[in-house]
Amino acid sequence: MSPNDQLIEQANTASEAMKNIMEVKDVDIATASRKVVWEDGKVKLFHFEKEATTAVKTPVLVAYALVNRWEMMDLQPNRSFIRKLLSEGVDVYLIDWGYPTKVDRYKTMEDYILGNINDCVDFIRTQHQIEKVNLLGVCQGGTFSLIYASLFPEKVKNLITLVTPVDFDNEDGLLFKWAKDMDVDAIVDGFGGLIPGDFLNTGFDLLKPMNKMRKYMALPQTMADKASLMNFLRMEHWVADSPAQAGETYRRFIKDMYQENKLIKGEFELGGQAVKLENIDMPTLTIYASEDHIVPPDTTKPINDLIRSKDKELMEFPGGHIGVFVGSRSNKVLTPAVAEWLKKRD
């Protein structure tokens, strides 16, 4: 291609990009129909409207991480973990942790797990007149779910964890290396007890700094294609919408998990109760992402060795941490496999 042809192509790309960006009216994410059925302060429990005949009678409660927002699981209609579960006949509830403010800075792991998660489980049990629910935990929410299932095994029918860390003594991920030397007291106290979402996002960006540079260098080409532009804007919307974290929960999670690895050692306590992962005896599906740089596979795989369940399965997803929710393979392969696993154990 001659230099002149290159200039013409660049001009056309810029023109198409400008046209597309001018046509954007709104960036909608998390559009699956739902209603609030329970709430306590900033925490809400969503119940999603059914999109198919019920194939799994026992409802699933989704517990997302405190970092970022659950909307990653429903980024857009054709790239939605939630919608795919619904289309497979799964009855889905989800905990929205809300946006903590200064008044929440003393909120503890006990408040989140023994309080919020347990309250939501009990609400669903009462609402459906059942003894047990299915529990699906994501990332840090998966760690919370492991803790909950070990303390209340009589309330959990099936347990699913996605990209969930349990062994924090790991050298594969930069996040795990940094956290070991972090002066978490200085950070929490320095921020006045409320950890800003932007601070956390900066840390995640630094795990793979070139990724962000490559993304923005490709922006002209991305903007020239309407579908690619909307995908980009939805993802940027999700990243920018990052809630702060309650300082006391952040402090303890870093100390007890990343720095002292108490959960896998059997030394972690919650509300004065010893948390023993061998108490988990329900069917358990553990999903890890082969290219995950945030929660490396080796931090997740030990779950199967620590629990007492006879029916337990490790499932590898060929992709990264975010691809578990938004990749095409997620919709075509992973989520249907999760639904099928639940159907067989309903």
C-alpha positions in Angstrom: 0.0 0.0 0.0 1.4 3.4 -1.0 1.8 6.2 1.5 -1.1 8.0 -0.1 -3.4 5.0 0.2 -2.4 4.7 3.8 -3.4 8.3 4.5 -6.7 7.8 2.7 -7.4 4.6 4.8 -6.5 6.4 8.0 -8.8 9.3 7.1 -11.7 6.9 6.4 -11.1 5.1 9.7 -11.1 8.4 11.6 -14.2 9.5 9.8 -16.0 6.3 10.6 -14.8 6.4 14.2 -16.1 9.9 14.7 -19.5 9.0 13.1 -19.9 6.0 15.4 -18.9 7.9 18.6 -21.4 10.7 17.8 -24.2 8.1 17.4 -23.7 6.7 20.9 -26.5 7.8 23.1 -26.1 5.6 26.2 -23.9 2.7 27.3 -26.2 0.1 28.9 -24.9 -2.8 30.9 -26.7 -5.3 33.2 -30.0 -5.2 31.3 -31.4 -8.6 32.4 -34.8 -8.0 34.1 -34.6 -8.3 37.8 -36.2 -7.0 41.0 -35.0 -6.3 44.5 -36.5 -8.9 46.9 -34.5 -8.2 50.0 -32.2 -5.4 51.2 -30.3 -4.4 54.2 -28.7 -0.9 54.0 -26.7 -0.7 50.8 -26.8 -4.5 50.2 -29.6 -5.8 47.9 -30.7 -9.2 46.8 -31.8 -9.4 43.2 -34.1 -12.1 41.7 -33.8 -12.3 37.9 -36.9 -12.9 35.8 -37.1 -16.3 34.3 -36.4 -16.6 30.5 -37.1 -20.3 30.1 -39.0 -23.2 31.7 -37.4 -24.0 35.0 -34.9 -26.9 34.6 -33.2 -26.5 38.0 -35.7 -26.2 40.8 -33.2 -25.3 43.5 -32.3 -21.6 43.1 -28.7 -20.4 42.6 -27.4 -17.5 44.8 -24.5 -15.7 43.2 -22.0 -14.0 45.5 -19.6 -11.7 43.5 -16.4 -10.2 44.8 -16.3 -6.9 46.7 -13.9 -5.6 44.1 -15.6 -4.1 41.0 -19.2 -4.8 40.3 -21.3 -7.9 39.4 -22.4 -6.3 36.1 -19.5 -8.1 34.5 -21.7 -11.2 34.6 -24.3 -9.4 32.5 -22.3 -7.0 30.3 -24.5 -7.2 27.3 -27.4 -9.5 26.1 -25.3 -11.8 23.9 -22.3 -11.9 26.3 -24.0 -12.5 29.6 -23.3 -15.3 32.1 -26.5 -14.5 34.0 -28.7 -14.5 30.9 -27.2 -17.8 29.7 -28.0 -19.4 33.0 -31.6 -18.0 32.8 -31.9 -19.4 29.3 -30.8 -22.8 30.5 -33.7 -22.8 33.0 -31.7 -21.8 36.1 -33.4 -19.7 38.8 -30.9 -17.0 39.7 -30.6 -14.7 42.7 -27.6 -12.3 43.1 -26.2 -10.2 46.0 -25.4 -6.6 45.1 -23.0 -5.3 47.7 -23.7 -1.7 46.9 -21.3 1.2 47.2 -19.7 1.4 50.7 -19.2 4.9 52.2 -17.4 6.2 55.3 -20.2 4.9 57.5 -19.3 1.3 56.3 -15.6 1.5 57.0 -15.9 -0.8 60.1 -17.9 -3.5 58.2 -16.2 -6.8 58.8 -16.0 -10.2 57.1 -18.5 -11.4 59.7 -21.0 -8.8 58.6 -20.6 -9.9 54.9 -20.6 -13.7 55.4 -22.4 -14.4 58.7 -24.7 -11.4 58.1 -25.5 -10.6 54.4 -24.8 -14.0 52.8 -26.6 -15.9 55.5 -29.5 -13.6 55.5 -29.9 -13.9 51.7 -29.6 -17.7 51.9 -32.3 -17.8 54.6 -34.6 -15.5 52.6 -34.4 -17.8 49.6 -34.9 -20.9 51.7 -38.0 -19.4 53.3 -39.3 -18.0 50.0 -39.1 -21.4 48.2 -39.7 -23.5 51.3 -36.5 -25.5 50.8 -33.7 -26.5 53.2 -30.8 -25.8 50.9 -29.8 -23.4 48.1 -27.2 -23.7 45.3 -24.3 -21.2 46.0 -22.1 -19.8 43.2 -19.1 -17.7 44.3 -17.0 -15.5 42.1 -13.3 -14.6 42.8 -13.3 -13.2 46.4 -17.0 -14.0 46.5 -15.9 -17.6 46.0 -13.6 -17.4 49.0 -16.5 -16.0 51.0 -18.7 -18.9 49.7 -16.2 -21.5 50.7 -16.1 -20.0 54.2 -19.9 -19.9 54.3 -20.3 -23.5 53.0 -17.9 -24.8 55.6 -19.8 -23.1 58.4 -23.3 -23.9 57.1 -23.1 -27.1 55.0 -26.7 -27.9 56.0 -27.9 -24.9 54.0 -25.9 -25.5 50.7 -27.1 -28.1 48.2 -24.4 -27.6 45.6 -21.3 -25.3 45.6 -19.7 -23.7 42.5 -16.6 -21.5 42.7 -15.4 -19.5 39.7 -11.8 -18.2 39.6 -11.6 -18.4 43.4 -8.4 -18.2 45.4 -7.9 -20.5 48.3 -4.1 -21.0 48.5 -2.6 -17.5 48.8 1.0 -18.7 49.2 1.6 -18.3 45.5 4.5 -16.9 43.4 2.8 -17.0 40.0 0.7 -13.9 40.4 2.1 -10.4 41.0 -0.9 -9.6 43.1 0.0 -12.3 45.5 3.7 -11.2 45.7 2.8 -7.6 46.3 0.2 -8.3 49.0 2.7 -10.2 51.1 4.8 -7.1 51.7 1.9 -4.6 51.8 1.6 -2.4 54.9 -2.1 -2.8 54.9 -2.6 -0.9 58.2 -0.9 2.2 56.7 -3.1 1.9 53.6 -6.4 1.5 55.4 -5.6 4.1 58.0 -4.2 6.5 55.4 -7.4 6.4 53.4 -9.5 6.9 56.5 -10.8 3.4 56.6 -12.4 3.4 53.1 -10.3 2.0 50.3 -11.1 3.9 47.0 -12.0 1.8 43.9 -9.6 3.8 41.8 -6.7 2.7 44.1 -7.7 -0.9 43.6 -8.1 -0.5 39.8 -4.6 1.0 39.5 -3.1 -2.1 41.2 -4.9 -4.3 38.7 -3.7 -2.2 35.8 -0.1 -2.6 37.0 -0.3 -6.4 36.8 -0.1 -6.1 33.0 0.6 -2.5 32.2 1.1 -3.1 28.5 -2.4 -4.4 28.1 -3.9 -1.0 28.7 -1.4 0.7 26.3 -2.2 -1.8 23.6 -5.9 -1.2 24.1 -5.7 2.5 23.7 -3.3 2.3 20.8 -5.9 0.2 18.9 -8.7 2.6 19.8 -9.0 4.3 16.3 -9.6 0.9 14.7 -11.9 -0.1 17.6 -14.0 3.0 17.2 -14.4 2.5 13.5 -16.4 -0.6 14.1 -19.8 0.1 15.9 -20.0 -3.3 17.6 -16.4 -3.2 18.8 -16.8 0.4 20.0 -19.9 -0.6 22.1 -18.0 -3.6 23.5 -15.1 -1.3 24.5 -17.4 1.3 26.1 -19.3 -1.3 28.1 -16.1 -2.6 29.5 -14.8 0.8 30.3 -18.1 1.7 31.9 -17.7 -1.4 34.1 -14.1 -0.7 35.1 -14.9 2.9 35.9 -17.8 2.0 38.1 -15.6 0.6 40.9 -17.0 0.8 44.5 -14.8 1.5 47.5 -14.2 -1.2 50.1 -14.8 -1.3 53.8 -11.4 -0.9 55.4 -11.7 -3.5 58.1 -12.8 -6.2 55.7 -9.9 -5.2 53.3 -7.4 -5.2 56.2 -8.4 -8.6 57.4 -8.6 -10.2 54.0 -5.1 -9.1 53.1 -3.6 -10.1 56.4 -5.4 -13.4 57.0 -5.5 -14.6 53.4 -2.7 -13.1 51.3 -0.1 -12.7 54.1 -0.8 -15.6 56.5 -2.7 -18.0 54.3 -4.9 -19.0 57.2 -7.8 -20.5 55.3 -5.8 -23.3 53.7 -4.0 -23.9 57.0 -7.2 -24.4 58.9 -6.3 -21.4 61.1 -9.0 -18.9 60.0 -11.8 -18.1 62.3 -15.0 -16.1 61.7 -17.2 -14.9 64.5 -15.3 -17.1 66.9 -15.9 -20.2 64.8 -13.1 -22.2 63.3 -13.4 -22.5 59.5 -12.5 -26.0 58.4 -12.8 -26.6 54.6 -13.1 -30.3 55.2 -16.7 -29.5 56.5 -17.7 -28.9 52.9 -19.3 -32.2 51.9 -21.8 -31.1 49.2 -21.2 -31.6 45.4 -18.7 -29.0 44.4 -17.6 -27.6 41.0 -14.4 -25.7 40.9 -13.7 -23.6 37.8 -10.4 -22.0 37.0 -9.1 -20.0 34.0 -5.9 -21.4 32.4 -4.6 -17.9 31.6 -5.7 -16.1 34.7 -3.1 -13.5 35.9 -5.3 -12.3 38.8 -6.2 -15.6 40.3 -3.6 -18.1 38.9 -4.9 -21.7 38.5 -2.6 -23.0 41.3 -4.3 -20.8 43.8 -7.7 -22.4 43.0 -6.9 -26.1 42.3 -6.2 -27.1 45.9 -9.9 -26.6 46.7 -10.5 -30.2 45.6 -7.9 -31.5 48.0 -9.2 -29.6 51.0 -12.9 -30.4 50.9 -14.6 -33.7 52.0 -17.1 -33.9 49.1 -17.2 -37.2 47.3 -18.8 -35.5 44.2 -16.2 -32.9 43.2 -14.9 -31.7 39.9 -12.2 -29.4 38.6 -13.1 -27.6 35.3 -10.6 -25.6 33.3 -11.7 -22.6 31.2 -9.2 -21.8 28.4 -8.9 -18.1 28.9 -8.4 -15.3 31.4 -10.1 -14.0 34.5 -12.6 -11.7 32.6 -13.1 -14.1 29.7 -14.9 -16.5 32.1 -17.8 -14.1 31.9 -17.6 -12.2 28.6 -15.8 -14.5 26.2 -17.7 -16.3 23.4 -16.5 -19.6 24.9 -18.2 -18.7 28.1 -21.6 -18.4 26.5 -21.2 -21.4 24.2 -19.4 -23.8 26.5 -18.8 -22.8 30.1 -22.2 -21.6 31.2 -24.2 -24.4 29.6 -21.8 -26.8 31.3 -22.5 -25.2 34.7 -26.2 -25.4 34.1 -25.9 -29.1 33.1 -23.9 -29.8 36.2 -26.6 -28.3 38.3 -29.4 -30.2 36.5 -27.8 -33.5 37.2 -27.6 -32.7 40.9 -30.9 -31.0 41.4 
